[in-house]
Amino acid sequence: TSLMPGTLYNISVTAVSDGVTSIARTMEQRTMPAPPQYMTAHATERSIRVTWGEAAGEKDSYRVSIFSDNGIKSQCFYHKTTTAENVTFTDLIPGTLYTIHVSAIRCGLESVATKKRLMTAPARPNDISIVDMTKDSIRVTWAAAVGAVDSYTVSICPADGDNPTFSVYDGDTLEYSFTSLMPGTLYNISVTAVSDGVTSIARTMEQRTSKKHTLNLGTFDAPMKFPAVPQFSLFWETVM
């Protein structure tokens, strides 16, 4: 016991009779390499950077694998063998849960893997646009985000009107109408994608509600003056 991982040992066995020792029977055996001591990972929308602690004992390299869970079984996406203690996987799918394995290799022997599960960040929604606007409402639409998405959160600031924050679930029509807003007010509209509780960077735009004026017109007769020239006066009332 207490041997060094990944190390080649020479083992000999001899027989002893009345103080006399036989010729030794020998063999060589290498201990299994030790796994990395720890692992950390950081994810973006399309990449995961993995760092791990050096494995104890002797090792030649590390094997790093990443798997995507498709709901039935894990599918391996990449294998990388490296002598460094960090690696970055790119071209991943946004909003997707991955399992990462890191093991040490020595002379063809592979250690037990150190494992970690991590989700890539969901991608931002695409092409947010205004499809209708009045003095007290704004209707917004957007294109679906790339990758896995559970829902979208759409919000408006200042938080005026009915339901200034609302969730639209994946598969529903990707639009929402903010109502009971203030006329002539500049609003900031934000849409984010949500996957397994993780929220994307927001896609935003600004829009001002219209400020419409309605004129109620009326007339009244002015007193006649000589020479007699028809006269009238015009008045109006501004309605917001």
C-alpha positions in Angstrom: 0.0 0.0 0.0 0.9 3.8 -0.1 2.6 3.3 -3.5 3.0 6.1 -6.0 0.3 6.3 -8.7 1.3 5.6 -12.3 4.7 4.1 -11.2 6.3 0.9 -12.5 7.3 -1.5 -9.7 9.4 -4.7 -9.9 7.9 -7.4 -7.7 10.0 -10.5 -6.7 9.1 -13.6 -4.8 11.6 -16.1 -3.3 11.3 -19.2 -1.3 13.3 -19.7 1.9 14.2 -23.1 3.4 16.4 -23.5 6.4 17.9 -20.1 5.7 18.6 -20.8 2.1 16.8 -18.5 -0.5 15.7 -19.6 -3.9 16.2 -17.8 -7.1 13.6 -15.0 -7.3 10.5 -15.1 -9.5 9.9 -11.6 -10.7 7.4 -9.5 -12.6 6.7 -5.8 -13.3 3.5 -4.0 -12.6 2.5 -0.4 -12.9 0.1 1.2 -10.5 -3.0 3.0 -12.0 -2.5 6.8 -12.5 -4.4 9.0 -10.0 -7.3 11.3 -11.2 -6.9 15.1 -11.3 -7.3 16.5 -7.8 -10.1 19.0 -8.7 -11.8 20.6 -11.7 -13.3 24.0 -12.4 -15.2 25.2 -15.5 -16.5 28.4 -16.9 -19.1 28.6 -19.7 -20.2 31.2 -22.3 -22.8 30.8 -25.0 -20.7 28.5 -27.2 -17.6 27.5 -25.1 -16.6 25.9 -21.9 -13.1 26.4 -20.4 -12.0 23.6 -18.1 -9.1 23.8 -15.5 -8.0 21.0 -13.2 -5.4 20.3 -10.5 -2.3 18.2 -11.3 -2.8 14.4 -10.7 -0.5 12.9 -8.1 2.3 10.6 -9.2 3.4 9.9 -12.7 1.4 10.7 -15.8 2.0 11.3 -19.4 -1.1 13.3 -20.4 -4.7 14.0 -19.6 -7.8 13.0 -21.6 -10.6 15.5 -21.5 -14.1 14.5 -22.9 -17.3 16.5 -23.1 -20.8 14.9 -23.4 -24.2 16.4 -24.2 -27.2 14.9 -22.5 -29.9 14.3 -25.1 -32.5 13.1 -22.6 -31.8 9.4 -23.3 -28.1 9.0 -23.0 -25.0 11.0 -23.1 -23.4 11.6 -26.4 -19.7 12.4 -26.6 -18.9 15.5 -28.6 -15.1 15.8 -28.2 -12.0 14.0 -26.9 -8.9 16.0 -26.3 -5.5 14.7 -25.0 -3.2 17.3 -23.5 -0.2 17.7 -21.3 -1.5 21.1 -20.0 -4.0 21.3 -17.2 -6.6 23.4 -19.0 -8.5 23.2 -22.2 -11.3 25.1 -23.9 -14.1 23.5 -25.9 -15.7 25.7 -28.6 -18.6 25.5 -31.1 -21.0 24.2 -28.4 -24.8 24.6 -28.4 -26.1 27.6 -26.3 -28.4 26.7 -23.3 -27.2 23.0 -23.3 -26.2 20.9 -20.3 -22.8 19.2 -20.7 -20.8 16.6 -18.7 -17.0 16.9 -18.6 -14.6 14.1 -17.8 -10.9 14.6 -17.1 -8.6 11.6 -16.5 -4.8 11.1 -16.3 -3.0 8.7 -18.6 0.3 6.9 -17.9 1.7 4.2 -20.4 -1.7 3.4 -21.7 -3.4 3.2 -18.3 -6.2 5.7 -17.6 -7.3 6.9 -14.2 -10.9 7.2 -13.0 -12.3 10.4 -14.4 -13.0 13.6 -12.4 -16.5 14.8 -13.6 -18.4 18.0 -13.7 -21.7 19.1 -15.2 -22.2 22.6 -16.6 -24.6 24.4 -18.8 -23.7 26.8 -21.6 -25.3 30.2 -21.4 -28.5 30.6 -23.5 -28.1 32.8 -26.6 -29.7 36.2 -26.9 -33.0 36.5 -28.8 -32.6 37.8 -32.3 -34.1 40.7 -34.3 -36.3 42.5 -31.8 -38.6 44.9 -33.5 -41.7 47.1 -32.9 -44.8 46.0 -35.0 -47.3 48.5 -33.6 -47.3 51.6 -31.4 -50.0 54.0 -30.1 -50.0 56.7 -27.5 -50.6 54.1 -24.7 -49.3 50.7 -26.1 -46.3 49.1 -27.8 -46.3 45.7 -29.4 -42.9 44.0 -29.7 -41.8 40.9 -31.5 -38.5 39.0 -31.7 -36.8 36.0 -33.4 -36.0 32.8 -31.5 -32.6 32.4 -29.9 -30.2 29.8 -31.2 -30.0 26.6 -29.0 -32.1 25.4 -26.1 -34.6 27.8 -24.6 -37.4 27.2 -22.1 -39.0 30.7 -22.2 -38.4 34.4 -22.9 -38.7 37.3 -20.4 -39.9 40.6 -21.9 -39.9 43.8 -19.8 -40.3 47.5 -20.2 -38.7 50.4 -18.3 -40.1 52.7 -16.9 -42.3 49.9 -15.5 -45.6 51.5 -16.5 -48.9 49.9 -17.5 -50.3 46.4 -17.2 -47.7 43.6 -16.7 -44.5 45.4 -17.3 -42.6 42.1 -17.1 -44.0 38.9 -18.8 -42.8 35.4 -19.7 -43.5 34.0 -23.2 -42.8 30.2 -23.4 -40.9 28.5 -26.2 -43.4 27.3 -28.8 -45.7 30.3 -28.3 -45.9 33.3 -30.6 -42.9 35.4 -29.9 -44.6 38.8 -29.4 -46.1 40.8 -26.5 -48.1 44.0 -26.2 -47.4 46.5 -23.4 -50.6 48.4 -22.6 -51.7 51.4 -20.4 -48.5 53.2 -21.1 -47.9 57.0 -20.8 -48.3 59.0 -24.1 -45.1 60.6 -25.4 -42.8 58.6 -23.1 -39.5 57.0 -24.1 -39.4 53.3 -23.1 -36.5 50.8 -23.0 -37.7 47.3 -24.0 -35.7 44.2 -23.0 -36.0 40.5 -24.1 -34.0 37.7 -22.6 -33.9 34.0 -23.2 -34.1 31.5 -20.2 -32.9 27.9 -20.2 -33.0 25.8 -17.1 -33.1 28.9 -14.9 -30.1 30.6 -16.6 -30.8 33.9 -18.3 -29.1 35.2 -21.4 -27.7 38.7 -22.0 -30.6 41.0 -22.9 -31.6 42.2 -26.4 -32.8 45.8 -26.0 -34.3 48.7 -28.0 -35.9 52.0 -27.3 -39.3 53.2 -28.4 -41.4 56.3 -27.6 -45.2 56.2 -27.5 -46.9 58.7 -29.7 -48.4 62.0 -28.4 -51.6 62.6 -30.3 -53.7 65.7 -30.2 -57.3 65.9 -31.2 -58.9 69.3 -32.0 -62.5 70.0 -31.2 -63.5 72.9 -33.4 -66.3 75.4 -32.9 -67.5 78.8 -34.1 -69.5 81.8 -32.9 -70.8 84.8 -34.7 -69.0 88.1 -34.1 -71.0 91.4 -33.8 -71.8 93.0 -37.1 -69.9 96.1 -38.0 -70.6 98.6 -40.9 -69.9 98.3 -43.6 -71.5 94.8 -43.1 -68.8 92.2 -43.6 -69.6 88.6 -42.4 -67.2 87.8 -39.5 -66.7 84.8 -37.3 -64.2 83.6 -34.7 -62.6 80.1 -34.4 -61.8 78.4 -31.1 -60.6 74.9 -30.3 -60.0 72.6 -27.3 -57.0 70.4 -27.2 -57.7 66.8 -26.0 -54.8 64.5 -25.1 
